[in-house]
Amino acid sequence: MKQETSSDWVARSLKSVWHPCTQMQHHEQVPLIAVSRAQGPWLYDHQGRRYLDGISSWWVNLFGHANPRINAALKDQLDKLEHAMLAGFTHEPVVELSEQLAALTGHALGHAFYASDGASAVEIALKMSFHYWRNSGRADKQEFVCLQGSYHGETVGALAVTDVALFKDAYGPLLRASHVVASPDARGATEGETEQDVARRAIQEVEQLFEERGNKIAAIIVEPLVQCATGMAMHSPLYLKLLRELCDKHQVHLILDEIAVGCGRTGTFFACEQAAIWPDFVCLSKGISGGYLPLSLVLTTGQVYQGFYSQDVTRGFLHSHSYTGNALACRAALATLQIFREDDVLARNRDRAAKLAQALAPLAGHERTRHFRQRGMILAFDAIEPDPERAATFSRRFFSSAVENELLLRPIGRTVYLMPPYVLNDDEIEGLAARTIRVFESVIAG
Ligand SMILES: Cc1ncc(COP(=O)(O)O)c(C=O)c1O
């Protein structure tokens, strides 16, 4: 039998697979990599070349590829139950997962509704909020608020509360308008301002909007602590605390999209724990299944749940997806939560995050970077590239050079970021930092 090589798979893929978030013509210059297997933080292609997965395969992989404990749990689950519909039926993995997640919120958010992708979880939170107000005799509360630079996914409802022009503009006429308020992005600090000052300034805009239109607004949606897709824009937890107070005062739901920042990414299991608040809805996906299977969910309060509980079928939340609460995906999530408990992951990540920051210190003080920033296991900096043409191609040039240096990193514009899996040992931390510095130097040198 003919042995397929990397280039065979690449050619076949380019003919038959339409790749996500990609201008396909760019693959005339930028390499497409055919992965044959993966282990720990490493991806391997068919020629045995390896790539250190510095962005956890789009921020999903927490405990490395082919993790023995998650693999074992999935193999066990596979022989018991792969999937059963969740309307009229339930099963052990979905019940246990819901209970464990509720416990992680101190039972503030005790009801879990499941889907597969992050964007679907966002749709669910938006619909639940809207429908809750309608069920509560407040059908006039129909509007949504999002932040400048927000990203909540690509489906039509999620895109309506997204503020990234590149993803949104082409579909403008399809989308329902939402209010866009200032981002508390700490990079917006003026001379002498702290990140808390920026948060207070940003919250004033929300306050004004709520005072004017709070009775028409169903919910505000926020990515807590780090707005990832816009370029790792980080803000003070104070913003979330002040926002919670405003939402309470004006009876507006607070939806926290923890799809990217949840599951320990910012240093606590939920990012909002750093502000000592709970939202009305939290959306989780990506890391929750350890990066193995598509799983997303919305956790909400008893109050919201009770708003739907009725004899009347139309007051129920009739949303569904075929794979809602998939047993295999829930089992992967249970194995993931078990690793958090057994390995004291949050404490060990503090050490990893500090070592990574230290190893990247030459970039923090580099004359061609600014805004070196970190929240837990997310580190980012902005490259200074004064030539507009070179600035426009920075990300692609960086990616290609990274690949040549056994590294998977995909800058967002000129923001270079690292979001590695929580398994790096000291050598891998040093290797990740050294490769990043080498690639950066070569890309800015031309
Ligand atoms: C904060 C946030 N929300 C929602 C999404 C959408 O998730 P998915 O791509 O699984 O639909 C993403 C994806 O990157 C995200 O970062």
Ligand as a Chemical Component Dictionary entry (heavy atoms), coordinates in Angstrom:
data_LIG
# 
_chem_comp.id                   LIG 
_chem_comp.type                 NON-POLYMER 
_chem_comp.pdbx_formal_charge   0 
_chem_comp.three_letter_code    LIG 
# 
loop_
_chem_comp_atom.comp_id 
_chem_comp_atom.atom_id 
_chem_comp_atom.alt_atom_id 
_chem_comp_atom.type_symbol 
_chem_comp_atom.charge 
_chem_comp_atom.model_Cartn_x 
_chem_comp_atom.model_Cartn_y 
_chem_comp_atom.model_Cartn_z 
_chem_comp_atom.pdbx_ordinal 
LIG C1 C1 C 0 -14.475 34.129 24.245 1  
LIG C2 C2 C 0 -14.969 33.222 23.165 2  
LIG N1 N1 N 0 -16.278 33.019 23.021 3  
LIG C3 C3 C 0 -16.770 32.188 22.081 4  
LIG C4 C4 C 0 -15.943 31.524 21.210 5  
LIG C5 C5 C 0 -16.520 30.632 20.160 6  
LIG O1 O1 O 0 -16.275 29.295 20.450 7  
LIG P1 P1 P 0 -16.348 28.222 19.272 8  
LIG O2 O2 O 0 -15.234 28.546 18.321 9  
LIG O3 O3 O 0 -16.169 26.899 19.933 10 
LIG O4 O4 O 0 -17.694 28.373 18.636 11 
LIG C6 C6 C 0 -14.565 31.706 21.316 12 
LIG C7 C7 C 0 -13.639 31.039 20.377 13 
LIG O5 O5 O 0 -12.483 31.369 20.252 14 
LIG C8 C8 C 0 -14.060 32.591 22.311 15 
LIG O6 O6 O 0 -12.736 32.834 22.439 16 
# 
loop_
_chem_comp_bond.comp_id 
_chem_comp_bond.atom_id_1 
_chem_comp_bond.atom_id_2 
_chem_comp_bond.value_order 
_chem_comp_bond.pdbx_ordinal 
LIG C1 C2 SING 1  
LIG C2 N1 SING 2  
LIG C2 C8 DOUB 3  
LIG N1 C3 DOUB 4  
LIG C3 C4 SING 5  
LIG C4 C5 SING 6  
LIG C4 C6 DOUB 7  
LIG C5 O1 SING 8  
LIG O1 P1 SING 9  
LIG P1 O2 DOUB 10 
LIG P1 O3 SING 11 
LIG P1 O4 SING 12 
LIG C6 C7 SING 13 
LIG C6 C8 SING 14 
LIG C7 O5 DOUB 15 
LIG C8 O6 SING 16 
# 
